[in-house]
């Protein structure tokens, strides 16, 4: 099983890099982990809605080039489905059991994600209505993936 975390923008903070690296290392027992960053577009300070849409479309092109045809795609979106950890684990397990060789998780940039990316998703996932910085969301996501894998493995980590 391959786990791909696809994000817009570059991770800068060392403390986040260290946390993500720790969980990625733990996840290696379940398969290979790949962190893929696509460049974000510069957003003018007072960008119009049309400019924002153009920016998201450019970022979407970059993202689409990194998604495999048979990937099970989980897109993080505030309007997505909220799942308990056990339910999230079941969704990922079902994806693995139906022939998806890669679980691809997508975190957008500061403007969010283009509708084309959301449409490609097998699962729109929300971690609640709170807005978190997309860099911090990477750490939260990788921990939750690890938690889901541990649940599927029968571990008590999640309690």
Backbone as JSON Lines, residues from 0, in Angstrom:
{"i":0,"aa":"X","n":[0.85,-1.18,0.0],"ca":[0.0,0.0,0.0],"c":[0.89,1.24,0.0]}
{"i":1,"aa":"X","n":[0.5,2.19,-0.82],"ca":[1.23,3.46,-0.88],"c":[0.31,4.55,-0.32]}
{"i":2,"aa":"X","n":[0.87,5.4,0.5],"ca":[0.15,6.54,1.08],"c":[0.83,7.8,0.54]}
{"i":3,"aa":"X","n":[0.06,8.6,-0.16],"ca":[0.59,9.84,-0.75],"c":[-0.15,11.02,-0.13]}
{"i":4,"aa":"X","n":[0.6,11.95,0.41],"ca":[0.02,13.18,0.94],"c":[0.45,14.3,0.02]}
{"i":5,"aa":"X","n":[-0.53,14.85,-0.68],"ca":[-0.3,15.83,-1.73],"c":[-0.79,17.18,-1.23]}
{"i":6,"aa":"X","n":[0.12,18.15,-1.18],"ca":[-0.22,19.45,-0.61],"c":[0.21,20.59,-1.52]}
{"i":7,"aa":"X","n":[-0.48,21.7,-1.37],"ca":[-0.14,22.91,-2.1],"c":[0.73,23.77,-1.19]}
{"i":8,"aa":"X","n":[1.86,24.18,-1.69],"ca":[2.76,25.03,-0.92],"c":[3.85,24.24,-0.21]}
{"i":9,"aa":"X","n":[4.82,24.98,0.25],"ca":[6.0,24.41,0.89],"c":[5.88,24.48,2.41]}
{"i":10,"aa":"X","n":[6.24,23.4,3.06],"ca":[6.25,23.37,4.53],"c":[7.52,24.06,5.02]}
{"i":11,"aa":"X","n":[7.36,25.03,5.91],"ca":[8.5,25.84,6.33],"c":[8.93,25.58,7.77]}
{"i":12,"aa":"X","n":[7.99,25.38,8.67],"ca":[8.31,25.3,10.09],"c":[8.96,23.96,10.46]}
{"i":13,"aa":"X","n":[10.13,24.02,11.12],"ca":[10.85,22.81,11.5],"c":[10.06,21.93,12.46]}
{"i":14,"aa":"X","n":[9.35,22.53,13.4],"ca":[8.62,21.71,14.37],"c":[7.53,20.9,13.69]}
{"i":15,"aa":"X","n":[6.91,21.43,12.64],"ca":[5.92,20.66,11.89],"c":[6.6,19.57,11.06]}
{"i":16,"aa":"X","n":[7.73,19.9,10.45],"ca":[8.47,18.92,9.68],"c":[8.86,17.72,10.54]}
{"i":17,"aa":"X","n":[9.29,18.0,11.77],"ca":[9.71,16.92,12.67],"c":[8.52,16.04,13.06]}
{"i":18,"aa":"X","n":[7.4,16.65,13.37],"ca":[6.21,15.88,13.73],"c":[5.72,15.02,12.58]}
{"i":19,"aa":"X","n":[5.68,15.61,11.39],"ca":[5.25,14.88,10.21],"c":[6.21,13.73,9.91]}
{"i":20,"aa":"X","n":[7.5,13.99,10.02],"ca":[8.5,12.95,9.77],"c":[8.34,11.79,10.74]}
{"i":21,"aa":"X","n":[8.02,12.08,11.99],"ca":[7.83,11.03,12.99],"c":[6.66,10.13,12.62]}
{"i":22,"aa":"X","n":[5.53,10.72,12.27],"ca":[4.36,9.9,11.91],"c":[4.57,9.2,10.58]}
{"i":23,"aa":"X","n":[5.25,9.83,9.64],"ca":[5.55,9.17,8.36],"c":[6.42,7.94,8.6]}
{"i":24,"aa":"X","n":[7.39,8.06,9.51],"ca":[8.26,6.93,9.86],"c":[7.41,5.8,10.45]}
{"i":25,"aa":"X","n":[6.49,6.13,11.33],"ca":[5.61,5.12,11.93],"c":[4.72,4.46,10.87]}
{"i":26,"aa":"X","n":[4.29,5.24,9.91],"ca":[3.4,4.71,8.85],"c":[4.12,3.75,7.92]}
{"i":27,"aa":"X","n":[5.44,3.81,7.87],"ca":[6.19,2.96,6.95],"c":[5.94,1.47,7.19]}
{"i":28,"aa":"X","n":[5.49,1.1,8.37],"ca":[5.2,-0.32,8.62],"c":[3.96,-0.77,7.87]}
{"i":29,"aa":"X","n":[3.15,0.19,7.4],"ca":[1.93,-0.14,6.67],"c":[2.08,0.03,5.16]}
{"i":30,"aa":"X","n":[3.17,0.6,4.74],"ca":[3.4,0.82,3.31],"c":[4.32,2.0,3.11]}
{"i":31,"aa":"X","n":[4.55,2.35,1.86],"ca":[5.42,3.49,1.59],"c":[4.63,4.79,1.74]}
{"i":32,"aa":"X","n":[5.32,5.79,2.22],"ca":[4.72,7.11,2.42],"c":[5.45,8.11,1.53]}
{"i":33,"aa":"X","n":[4.68,8.87,0.8],"ca":[5.25,9.88,-0.09],"c":[4.6,11.23,0.21]}
{"i":34,"aa":"X","n":[5.43,12.21,0.46],"ca":[4.96,13.59,0.66],"c":[5.25,14.36,-0.63]}
{"i":35,"aa":"X","n":[4.21,14.9,-1.24],"ca":[4.36,15.61,-2.51],"c":[3.85,17.04,-2.33]}
{"i":36,"aa":"X","n":[4.72,17.98,-2.6],"ca":[4.33,19.4,-2.54],"c":[4.28,19.94,-3.96]}
{"i":37,"aa":"X","n":[3.19,20.62,-4.28],"ca":[3.12,21.33,-5.55],"c":[3.2,22.82,-5.23]}
{"i":38,"aa":"X","n":[3.83,23.61,-6.09],"ca":[3.97,25.04,-5.79],"c":[2.61,25.74,-5.72]}
{"i":39,"aa":"X","n":[2.52,26.66,-4.79],"ca":[1.32,27.49,-4.72],"c":[1.52,28.72,-5.6]}
{"i":40,"aa":"X","n":[0.43,29.29,-6.03],"ca":[0.45,30.51,-6.83],"c":[0.46,31.71,-5.89]}
{"i":41,"aa":"X","n":[1.17,32.73,-6.27],"ca":[1.14,33.98,-5.51],"c":[-0.24,34.61,-5.67]}
{"i":42,"aa":"X","n":[-0.81,35.02,-4.55],"ca":[-2.14,35.63,-4.56],"c":[-2.01,37.12,-4.29]}
{"i":43,"aa":"X","n":[-2.47,37.95,-5.2],"ca":[-2.44,39.39,-4.95],"c":[-3.26,39.72,-3.7]}
{"i":44,"aa":"X","n":[-2.86,40.78,-3.0],"ca":[-3.51,41.12,-1.73],"c":[-5.01,41.34,-1.87]}
{"i":45,"aa":"X","n":[-5.42,42.03,-2.9],"ca":[-6.85,42.31,-3.08],"c":[-7.35,41.61,-4.35]}
{"i":46,"aa":"X","n":[-7.12,40.31,-4.41],"ca":[-7.5,39.54,-5.59],"c":[-9.02,39.45,-5.69]}
{"i":47,"aa":"X","n":[-9.51,39.52,-6.9],"ca":[-10.95,39.37,-7.14],"c":[-11.31,37.89,-7.07]}
{"i":48,"aa":"X","n":[-12.6,37.61,-7.03],"ca":[-13.07,36.22,-7.04],"c":[-12.59,35.5,-8.29]}
{"i":49,"aa":"X","n":[-12.61,36.2,-9.43],"ca":[-12.16,35.6,-10.69],"c":[-10.66,35.28,-10.63]}
{"i":50,"aa":"X","n":[-9.87,36.18,-10.06],"ca":[-8.43,35.93,-9.92],"c":[-8.18,34.73,-9.0]}
{"i":51,"aa":"X","n":[-8.93,34.67,-7.9],"ca":[-8.79,33.54,-6.99],"c":[-9.12,32.23,-7.69]}
{"i":52,"aa":"X","n":[-10.15,32.23,-8.5],"ca":[-10.54,31.03,-9.24],"c":[-9.44,30.62,-10.21]}
{"i":53,"aa":"X","n":[-8.83,31.59,-10.88],"ca":[-7.73,31.29,-11.8],"c":[-6.54,30.68,-11.05]}
{"i":54,"aa":"X","n":[-6.26,31.21,-9.87],"ca":[-5.16,30.68,-9.06],"c":[-5.44,29.24,-8.67]}
{"i":55,"aa":"X","n":[-6.67,28.97,-8.19],"ca":[-7.02,27.6,-7.8],"c":[-6.98,26.66,-9.0]}
{"i":56,"aa":"X","n":[-7.35,27.14,-10.17],"ca":[-7.32,26.31,-11.38],"c":[-5.88,25.93,-11.74]}
{"i":57,"aa":"X","n":[-4.96,26.88,-11.61],"ca":[-3.55,26.59,-11.89],"c":[-3.01,25.56,-10.9]}
{"i":58,"aa":"X","n":[-3.35,25.74,-9.62],"ca":[-2.92,24.77,-8.61],"c":[-3.55,23.4,-8.87]}
{"i":59,"aa":"X","n":[-4.8,23.39,-9.33],"ca":[-5.49,22.13,-9.63],"c":[-4.77,21.36,-10.75]}
{"i":60,"aa":"X","n":[-4.29,22.07,-11.75],"ca":[-3.54,21.41,-12.83],"c":[-2.32,20.68,-12.28]}
{"i":61,"aa":"X","n":[-1.63,21.34,-11.38],"ca":[-0.44,20.73,-10.77],"c":[-0.82,19.51,-9.95]}
{"i":62,"aa":"X","n":[-1.91,19.62,-9.2],"ca":[-2.37,18.51,-8.37],"c":[-2.78,17.33,-9.24]}
{"i":63,"aa":"X","n":[-3.57,17.59,-10.27],"ca":[-4.07,16.51,-11.14],"c":[-2.93,15.71,-11.76]}
{"i":64,"aa":"X","n":[-1.84,16.37,-12.03],"ca":[-0.69,15.68,-12.6],"c":[-0.03,14.7,-11.63]}
{"i":65,"aa":"X","n":[-0.38,14.77,-10.37],"ca":[0.22,13.91,-9.35],"c":[-0.73,12.82,-8.86]}
{"i":66,"aa":"X","n":[-1.94,12.78,-9.4],"ca":[-2.93,11.8,-8.98],"c":[-2.96,10.66,-9.99]}
{"i":67,"aa":"X","n":[-2.81,9.44,-9.49],"ca":[-2.9,8.28,-10.36],"c":[-4.35,7.94,-10.7]}
{"i":68,"aa":"X","n":[-4.52,7.31,-11.83],"ca":[-5.87,6.96,-12.31],"c":[-6.61,6.06,-11.32]}
{"i":69,"aa":"X","n":[-5.88,5.15,-10.66],"ca":[-6.52,4.19,-9.75],"c":[-6.37,4.58,-8.27]}
{"i":70,"aa":"X","n":[-5.88,5.77,-8.01],"ca":[-5.74,6.22,-6.62],"c":[-7.11,6.37,-5.96]}
{"i":71,"aa":"X","n":[-7.16,6.05,-4.68],"ca":[-8.31,6.4,-3.85],"c":[-7.98,7.77,-3.3]}
{"i":72,"aa":"X","n":[-8.77,8.76,-3.68],"ca":[-8.45,10.15,-3.38],"c":[-9.33,10.67,-2.24]}
{"i":73,"aa":"X","n":[-8.67,11.15,-1.2],"ca":[-9.34,11.78,-0.07],"c":[-8.96,13.26,-0.09]}
{"i":74,"aa":"X","n":[-9.97,14.1,-0.28],"ca":[-9.75,15.55,-0.32],"c":[-10.23,16.15,0.98]}
{"i":75,"aa":"X","n":[-9.35,16.93,1.61],"ca":[-9.76,17.64,2.82],"c":[-10.51,18.89,2.42]}
{"i":76,"aa":"X","n":[-11.74,18.99,2.9],"ca":[-12.61,20.11,2.56],"c":[-13.55,20.36,3.72]}
{"i":77,"aa":"X","n":[-13.72,21.6,4.08],"ca":[-14.55,21.94,5.23],"c":[-15.98,21.43,5.07]}
{"i":78,"aa":"X","n":[-16.44,21.34,3.82],"ca":[-17.81,20.86,3.58],"c":[-17.88,19.33,3.48]}
{"i":79,"aa":"X","n":[-16.74,18.67,3.7],"ca":[-16.69,17.22,3.61],"c":[-17.37,16.53,4.77]}
{"i":80,"aa":"X","n":[-17.3,15.23,4.75],"ca":[-17.92,14.39,5.76],"c":[-17.01,14.31,6.99]}
{"i":81,"aa":"X","n":[-17.61,14.47,8.16],"ca":[-16.88,14.29,9.41],"c":[-17.02,12.83,9.83]}
{"i":82,"aa":"X","n":[-15.89,12.19,10.15],"ca":[-15.89,10.79,10.52],"c":[-15.21,10.59,11.86]}
{"i":83,"aa":"X","n":[-15.72,9.65,12.63],"ca":[-15.01,9.2,13.82],"c":[-13.78,8.43,13.36]}
{"i":84,"aa":"X","n":[-12.79,8.32,14.2],"ca":[-11.54,7.64,13.83],"c":[-11.79,6.22,13.34]}
{"i":85,"aa":"X","n":[-12.69,5.5,14.0],"ca":[-12.99,4.12,13.6],"c":[-13.63,4.08,12.2]}
{"i":86,"aa":"X","n":[-14.5,5.03,11.91],"ca":[-15.13,5.09,10.59],"c":[-14.12,5.45,9.51]}
{"i":87,"aa":"X","n":[-13.21,6.35,9.83],"ca":[-12.14,6.72,8.9],"c":[-11.29,5.49,8.6]}
{"i":88,"aa":"X","n":[-10.95,4.74,9.64],"ca":[-10.16,3.51,9.47],"c":[-10.9,2.53,8.55]}
{"i":89,"aa":"X","n":[-12.19,2.38,8.72],"ca":[-12.97,1.47,7.88],"c":[-12.97,1.92,6.42]}
{"i":90,"aa":"X","n":[-13.09,3.22,6.19],"ca":[-13.07,3.75,4.82],"c":[-11.73,3.44,4.14]}
{"i":91,"aa":"X","n":[-10.64,3.64,4.86],"ca":[-9.32,3.39,4.28],"c":[-9.11,1.89,4.05]}
{"i":92,"aa":"X","n":[-9.58,1.08,4.98],"ca":[-9.46,-0.37,4.83],"c":[-10.27,-0.85,3.63]}
{"i":93,"aa":"X","n":[-11.46,-0.32,3.46],"ca":[-12.29,-0.68,2.31],"c":[-11.61,-0.28,1.0]}
{"i":94,"aa":"X","n":[-10.99,0.88,0.98],"ca":[-10.28,1.33,-0.22],"c":[-9.14,0.37,-0.55]}
{"i":95,"aa":"X","n":[-8.39,-0.04,0.46],"ca":[-7.29,-0.98,0.23],"c":[-7.82,-2.31,-0.31]}
{"i":96,"aa":"X","n":[-8.95,-2.75,0.21],"ca":[-9.5,-4.05,-0.15],"c":[-10.2,-4.06,-1.5]}
{"i":97,"aa":"X","n":[-10.41,-2.9,-2.09],"ca":[-11.07,-2.85,-3.4],"c":[-10.09,-2.55,-4.52]}
{"i":98,"aa":"X","n":[-8.82,-2.78,-4.27],"ca":[-7.84,-2.71,-5.33],"c":[-7.16,-1.37,-5.55]}
{"i":99,"aa":"X","n":[-7.39,-0.42,-4.69],"ca":[-6.69,0.86,-4.81],"c":[-5.3,0.68,-4.21]}
{"i":100,"aa":"X","n":[-4.28,0.81,-5.02],"ca":[-2.91,0.63,-4.55],"c":[-2.35,1.84,-3.84]}
{"i":101,"aa":"X","n":[-2.96,3.0,-4.08],"ca":[-2.47,4.23,-3.47],"c":[-3.62,4.98,-2.83]}
{"i":102,"aa":"X","n":[-3.41,5.38,-1.59],"ca":[-4.32,6.29,-0.9],"c":[-3.71,7.68,-1.04]}
{"i":103,"aa":"X","n":[-4.39,8.56,-1.75],"ca":[-3.88,9.91,-1.98],"c":[-4.73,10.9,-1.21]}
{"i":104,"aa":"X","n":[-4.09,11.67,-0.34],"ca":[-4.75,12.68,0.48],"c":[-4.33,14.04,-0.05]}
{"i":105,"aa":"X","n":[-5.3,14.94,-0.21],"ca":[-5.01,16.25,-0.79],"c":[-5.41,17.36,0.17]}
{"i":106,"aa":"X","n":[-4.45,18.25,0.42],"ca":[-4.68,19.46,1.22],"c":[-4.41,20.64,0.31]}
{"i":107,"aa":"X","n":[-5.39,21.52,0.15],"ca":[-5.24,22.68,-0.7],"c":[-4.42,23.78,-0.06]}
{"i":108,"aa":"X","n":[-4.27,24.85,-0.8],"ca":[-3.56,26.02,-0.31],"c":[-4.48,26.96,0.43]}
{"i":109,"aa":"X","n":[-4.03,28.18,0.6],"ca":[-4.77,29.15,1.41],"c":[-6.12,29.53,0.82]}
{"i":110,"aa":"X","n":[-6.3,29.37,-0.49],"ca":[-7.59,29.69,-1.12],"c":[-8.53,28.49,-1.16]}
{"i":111,"aa":"X","n":[-8.01,27.32,-0.85],"ca":[-8.81,26.11,-0.94],"c":[-8.49,25.37,-2.23]}
{"i":112,"aa":"X","n":[-9.45,24.54,-2.65],"ca":[-9.24,23.69,-3.83],"c":[-10.26,23.97,-4.91]}
{"i":113,"aa":"X","n":[-9.82,23.85,-6.13],"ca":[-10.68,24.0,-7.29],"c":[-11.74,22.89,-7.27]}
{"i":114,"aa":"X","n":[-12.96,23.2,-7.73],"ca":[-14.03,22.19,-7.76],"c":[-13.65,20.92,-8.53]}
{"i":115,"aa":"X","n":[-12.78,21.02,-9.53],"ca":[-12.37,19.84,-10.29],"c":[-11.65,18.82,-9.4]}
{"i":116,"aa":"X","n":[-10.88,19.29,-8.45],"ca":[-10.18,18.4,-7.53],"c":[-11.19,17.75,-6.59]}
{"i":117,"aa":"X","n":[-12.12,18.53,-6.09],"ca":[-13.14,17.98,-5.2],"c":[-13.99,16.94,-5.92]}
{"i":118,"aa":"X","n":[-14.25,17.18,-7.2],"ca":[-15.05,16.25,-7.99],"c":[-14.32,14.91,-8.16]}
{"i":119,"aa":"X","n":[-13.01,14.94,-8.24],"ca":[-12.2,13.72,-8.42],"c":[-12.17,12.87,-7.15]}
{"i":120,"aa":"X","n":[-12.5,13.45,-6.02],"ca":[-12.37,12.77,-4.73],"c":[-13.28,11.55,-4.63]}
{"i":121,"aa":"X","n":[-12.74,10.5,-4.04],"ca":[-13.54,9.37,-3.63],"c":[-14.2,9.66,-2.28]}
{"i":122,"aa":"X","n":[-13.57,10.56,-1.53],"ca":[-14.08,10.96,-0.22],"c":[-13.7,12.41,0.04]}
{"i":123,"aa":"X","n":[-14.71,13.23,0.32],"ca":[-14.47,14.58,0.82],"c":[-14.5,14.46,2.33]}
{"i":124,"aa":"X","n":[-13.41,14.83,2.98],"ca":[-13.26,14.63,4.42],"c":[-13.08,15.96,5.12]}
{"i":125,"aa":"X","n":[-13.77,16.12,6.24],"ca":[-13.63,17.32,7.05],"c":[-13.2,16.92,8.45]}
{"i":126,"aa":"X","n":[-12.29,17.68,9.02],"ca":[-11.9,17.5,10.41],"c":[-12.64,18.5,11.3]}
{"i":127,"aa":"X","n":[-13.76,18.98,10.82],"ca":[-14.58,19.91,11.6],"c":[-14.67,21.25,10.91]}
{"i":128,"aa":"X","n":[-15.45,22.11,11.49],"ca":[-15.7,23.41,10.87],"c":[-14.62,24.44,11.18]}
{"i":129,"aa":"X","n":[-13.69,24.09,12.04],"ca":[-12.59,25.0,12.32],"c":[-11.69,25.13,11.1]}
{"i":130,"aa":"X","n":[-11.15,26.3,10.9],"ca":[-10.17,26.5,9.85],"c":[-8.79,26.39,10.48]}
{"i":131,"aa":"X","n":[-7.99,25.48,9.94],"ca":[-6.63,25.29,10.43],"c":[-5.66,25.71,9.33]}
{"i":132,"aa":"X","n":[-4.5,26.23,9.7],"ca":[-3.49,26.53,8.68],"c":[-3.16,25.25,7.92]}
{"i":133,"aa":"X","n":[-3.03,25.35,6.59],"ca":[-2.8,24.13,5.82],"c":[-1.51,23.43,6.19]}
{"i":134,"aa":"X","n":[-0.53,24.15,6.7],"ca":[0.71,23.5,7.14],"c":[0.48,22.67,8.4]}
{"i":135,"aa":"X","n":[-0.29,23.19,9.34],"ca":[-0.61,22.43,10.54],"c":[-1.5,21.24,10.2]}
{"i":136,"aa":"X","n":[-2.37,21.42,9.22],"ca":[-3.28,20.34,8.82],"c":[-2.51,19.12,8.34]}
{"i":137,"aa":"X","n":[-1.34,19.33,7.78],"ca":[-0.51,18.2,7.35],"c":[-0.18,17.29,8.53]}
{"i":138,"aa":"X","n":[0.21,17.9,9.64],"ca":[0.56,17.12,10.83],"c":[-0.68,16.41,11.37]}
{"i":139,"aa":"X","n":[-1.79,17.11,11.45],"ca":[-3.03,16.51,11.94],"c":[-3.42,15.33,11.04]}
{"i":140,"aa":"X","n":[-3.35,15.53,9.74],"ca":[-3.73,14.47,8.8],"c":[-2.85,13.24,8.94]}
{"i":141,"aa":"X","n":[-1.54,13.41,8.95],"ca":[-0.65,12.25,9.0],"c":[-0.84,11.49,10.32]}
{"i":142,"aa":"X","n":[-1.12,12.2,11.4],"ca":[-1.41,11.52,12.67],"c":[-2.7,10.73,12.56]}
{"i":143,"aa":"X","n":[-3.72,11.29,11.93],"ca":[-5.0,10.6,11.8],"c":[-4.91,9.39,10.87]}
{"i":144,"aa":"X","n":[-4.1,9.47,9.85],"ca":[-3.87,8.31,8.99],"c":[-3.2,7.21,9.8]}
{"i":145,"aa":"X","n":[-2.19,7.59,10.57],"ca":[-1.51,6.61,11.43],"c":[-2.5,5.99,12.41]}
{"i":146,"aa":"X","n":[-3.32,6.8,13.02],"ca":[-4.32,6.31,13.97],"c":[-5.26,5.31,13.28]}
{"i":147,"aa":"X","n":[-5.7,5.65,12.06],"ca":[-6.6,4.76,11.32],"c":[-5.93,3.42,11.02]}
{"i":148,"aa":"X","n":[-4.67,3.47,10.63],"ca":[-3.95,2.23,10.34],"c":[-3.78,1.38,11.6]}
{"i":149,"aa":"X","n":[-3.53,2.04,12.71],"ca":[-3.39,1.31,13.98],"c":[-4.72,0.69,14.41]}
{"i":150,"aa":"X","n":[-5.81,1.4,14.18],"ca":[-7.13,0.84,14.48],"c":[-7.35,-0.41,13.64]}
{"i":151,"aa":"X","n":[-7.07,-0.32,12.35],"ca":[-7.24,-1.46,11.45],"c":[-6.36,-2.64,11.86]}
{"i":152,"aa":"X","n":[-5.2,-2.34,12.44],"ca":[-4.27,-3.38,12.88],"c":[-4.66,-3.95,14.25]}
{"i":153,"aa":"X","n":[-5.7,-3.39,14.88],"ca":[-6.14,-3.89,16.19],"c":[-5.38,-3.33,17.36]}
{"i":154,"aa":"X","n":[-4.65,-2.26,17.18],"ca":[-3.87,-1.63,18.24],"c":[-4.74,-0.79,19.16]}
{"i":155,"aa":"X","n":[-4.26,-0.56,20.35],"ca":[-4.98,0.3,21.29],"c":[-4.48,1.74,21.23]}
{"i":156,"aa":"X","n":[-3.67,2.09,20.24],"ca":[-3.12,3.44,20.11],"c":[-4.2,4.52,20.17]}
{"i":157,"aa":"X","n":[-5.33,4.25,19.56],"ca":[-6.36,5.29,19.4],"c":[-7.16,5.57,20.67]}
{"i":158,"aa":"X","n":[-6.95,4.82,21.71],"ca":[-7.75,5.02,22.93],"c":[-7.07,5.93,23.91]}
